[in-house]
Every structure is written in C-alpha cells, then in structure tokens.
C-alpha cells in the first residue's frame, strides 16, 4: 500500500537538496561559529551566508533576523520579549481568536503577568475585521499580533491593511507567518510588519530551526540567557547545519511559489470535483480567495471525524483534524469554534488536507476516492450495538 | 469460513495497564491485524495540568510502538458521563451502592468502543479482561477467567450475544502471574506498572470528598435497630452495608457496623458485632436480569452458583426467574451484607449464565 502524506501543514519532508546542503555541516564543517580557529570560521561563514540568503528572500537586512529553535520560540520571543521590554509604554495586547497556540498561550502567560489581552473575533471565513482591530486599539496598546495565514483553514488575514492602520499608533505589529511562508509572496521591504515568525520545517527544511524578524530599532527582552550569539538577542550555540538547510529551503520554496500554487489549486479541484460527482456532502471552510493554496479544510456533515481520520490512516492516507491534539482530548478546534460558534456539525466533522512536496495528481485522486468511500460508508452505517 | 488471522482486524481497548498491553502483544504474535485504541472517558486534569489519562496514553503509545501496531485515542467522555456517571450518582441518591464497572462494560467498552471499532472495519474487539468467550453450538458462552482470583466475569454479566460475538479476551486463559511474565519477557513499558485499584474516575482520591462534589450530603442520625440514637452520620451515601470504619461509635463491647439505611427517615441503622443478625439475609430480588445464552424457563426455578459481590466465593442459590426481567434469588446459606446496587451474577461451573442488579434483600425467606 502506497502511503500518501497530505498533512504538510503539520510538517513537511526534507527536500533532497536541503539535505545535501546540510550534510557537510554535520561531518566536516562541524565547528562552533564563535570559535576563533578555522573550524569556527567555516561555520561562521556558513551562518552568515545563510542569513544573507534568507534576508535577501525576505527583502530585509541581515541583522534583523534572529535564529530560534522554531516557530514557537519565535512567537514567544516576539510577544513576551517585546511586552516585557516595553511595558512602560502600556500593557495592552491585541491578537485574534484563531492564532496558533504558540501565540495564544504566550498571551495567556502575559495575562498572568497583568497584561490585558484582547482576542479579536473572526467572521465565518476566518478573517478579523479591520473595524474590530481599530475599535480594540487603546492608548496603552503596545503590540498587535495576527497570523499571516491560518494553519487550520488557510485563511489569510488582511495584514497590509492592519499594518497601515497601525502606522499612526505606538503599537508594533507582529505576524506569525509560519504557515504562510513559502505559500504566498510577501516582501518585508514594503510590508509594514515589525516582527515576523517563520519556521523551516513547514517549507521542506529541517525541524528545530526558525527565525524571528525584528525590525531595526525594536527592543526585545531575551527569553534565553547565556552566550552572546545572535547579537546578544538569543543565547545558545547556533544550529549551523539546520540554518544552512533553512536557507536552502527558503531559496527553493520561493523559486517555486507560483508553480506550486497552481498545482495545489489543481489538487483542491480534484478533491472537490470527485466528491461533487460522487454526491458526497461537504462544506469548504475558510476564505474563498484569501487563502493559503496548500491548505484545504473540509467539513463532512454527520461524519465522526475521529473515525474518518483513523480509517484514512489505515488506508495509508495521512491527514489531520487541524492542529495536533493530545491524549484523545478531541477539543473542538478553537479556530472553527471562532468561525462557526455553535454550528457543531460543521466544527466536529472538519478535516484538513494539506499538500506539499511529493504529492501527485494521482495521489490526490486516490485521496479523493478513498475519502468519498469512507465518508459514505460512515454516513450509512448503523451503530452495531444500539 | 473463518478468516485467517492476518485478514482479521482486532481492535484492542488499551488502558495503559499491563493486562491490555499483553492482550495486544499476544494478538500480534498470533498474526492478527491489531490496532490499539485508548479510551478517554474521564477528565481529571488538575491545576498543574496533570491528567491520569495523559499519563496512561503515554504508556499506550510506548507499548504499541514496542509491539509495532498503530494506536489512536478516542474520547468517550460524554457517553461515559451520560450513561455511567449519571447512573452512578442516581444510584447513590437512591441509597444504593452502584457498580460502575458493570455499566462501563455494557455502555462504553462493549458499545461506544465496539461501535467505533466496527467503523474501522474491525472483526473483533479485544480487552484485557480475565474472562473467556467460546462459541458453542452457535452461541457465545462467557466463561470465567482461568485465574480464579482475577476472574472478571462479574463485571461482564450484562453483555449480550451480539456483544460477545465480536469479543476476544486473549489473556483469559492465563494466570495473572504469567501475564506479568509475558510483559517482562517482551520488555513492555508497562511490565512493572502497578495495577489500578478502585473506581477508575475516582482513582486515588478520597471517595467521600469526590462524592460530595457531586451530591449534596444530608447528615442525620445513627440509630440501632431498636431506635436508640448512637450518633450522627455525614450522609447515607457515604456508607456501605457491613461497613465498620468511620462510624465513630465508642464504648464497650464488640465493634459497630452499618446494618441498613432508612432513606425515608435519613437514618443509618447500626448494630454491634461482625455477625449482627441484621446484616444477614436469605435472599434478594434482582432487576434487569441479562441471560447471556438463553432465557431460562419462567415456569420453573433452578439451582446454580452465584456471586453477590466481586471476588466473593461462589454461593449456592435457587433462582426464580420472571418474564419481566426480574428474578428472586434464594440463598442456601444466609449471606452477610448483601448490598443493593451491586450485581448478582449466576454461574454453572465455569459458565457465566448472566446476572442483574440487586434491588433489595430479603431478610427472612418466610416473610418474603
């Protein structure tokens, strides 16, 4: 049985070229970039080169980039680091109800430290409304953090508009772009975002490496203390091999953004057409146009999503119900709850397919057919024991 | 024709304990297409974020990876609350001592879980119960586990033919000691894990405290059979018939025991001596009788063995079954502290015939 991976929004396979780029930095160029000898210099050279590559792709200067252990650390550093360093300017933060937990739980932590957080609602497409952002702004608002593209439903937030709105306000603007990076074009040189988080493993890079972009002049309190790496902003020996891989992955992903968008739209169409043809009942969740092309979130009303996902897995198809959940606590997705409130059937029957490297149209056809088969079987089946 | 093991999908209910771990191991060794599923039925997450279910699921993950089978977790908290816990509270409110395990098997493990397994294309479900199922002349017979000390048919008495027809108990033929040994040999992560005790959702917590979170307690008087006041009780639901601990009645003579509960007057009847005659009964009326293989003749009584509580030695009884699902059971020897709400389970040799819930006890047969 061929295994088909359509959960690239959870994590993605390493691109072979990324692996090739990384290998020398495990084997021969294993030095510590802070060391004074030539092993150190080689590593330092790779670190600087990688930072330049990524800076160029993002349209920013190198010193604005801080390497972190991943998206979660980048989000935490941005939110907690900025809030603690700037609390003299105010203690109010604005975010949305559909953020990743790396953002939401960082905000919860700040609430414990007497910060006031506004969690903006979203409409049924998953977008925040500009009016709501405007209305939530206060004199003591110091930070607005809104995700670029949603990891569960793929909806893209009106980042540019919010950025414009904040131009005349003291609040800085952070965006979690972990899921959007590599999926949509953005150039930070003409986007007024002050901080931005990205992660390598969502774009066929290695796990355990991320970046926080911090606009020049912004001060953050470090979250980790130790050595003087990353201009004293993030202590700890740099993960050189992963950083080299990250840079390679950024290059590759931005070269293929348009082509992949077309392919993923074709994949989504295959799924939709197949189900429509086979009379499978479904709803598409998320924004129709403002969306990440690789994420497709679907509700199959009346279908028990745990049963659907397990059946798909047993048929060799890996999808997910949104963000990874713990010990069988199928909490309803906070994103879908924010979008649909109490429309239980839609919330509890939602599944996410996310496309990426290695997926073919043939694979997606099998996903479409297998899903249709399972959905109609689950829909028809009577309970064995009543 | 019977399917070959490799074409037979068995979904194992895994609790994170050693018994269900070995259940999965044995099935895998026998070549079945095995899937492990952890049921989360109760949330006991405390302020520090600790949750027993999370810890147990960690063990399930480790064991399944060791055995090499896929694993999932399913959430039956709502079903458990509606079908088991609500019943549990209602019974306590009615002054009885319920047995949630019987209900959990009937409603959760062999209903919600079985249904879930069927949706995954299962041929069978398996659990780590010490019991056996055998097909005899087209019927599914429930047999005691070989380890008499561990036999769990008492909790399985409410299962139907349909449920048993899809059930495997792979460790039912093993003594507990050997189950541990198998786990150790295979180096399973749960090989040395302590067996869980008590009611699953209460765990190690104080029973009284737990119950008081859900039911208002009504303190009242403790009286002797003759009406002499001996003290105060904290609420009838906190006491079980035959209980000695926690009465706080001092004085000379033999220790005091709970003899009865008078719900109407909210009085706890107490008496002196382990063998106080008020604690003894000669029979009982049971409701909700389940007959596992076939219904008995309702014209005629029959004699068999019975357990009136878990792990009690078999008692000889005569059963008068009725068509309305009740049964009157006469004990050949008077029984001490027979408790309404518990199950009465009937046996013929190793075969579990079925059982019901003890509705009330009959003190004197001649008065019945």
Interface residues (C-beta under 8 A of the other chain):
Chain A: X304 X306 X307 X310 X311 X313 X314 X326 X327 X328 X329 X330 X378 X381 X383 X384 X385
Chain B: X35 X38 X39 X40 X43 X51 X53 X54 X57 X70 X72 X73 X74 X75 X110 X111 X114 X115 X116 X118 X119 X120 X121 X160 X162 X163 X166
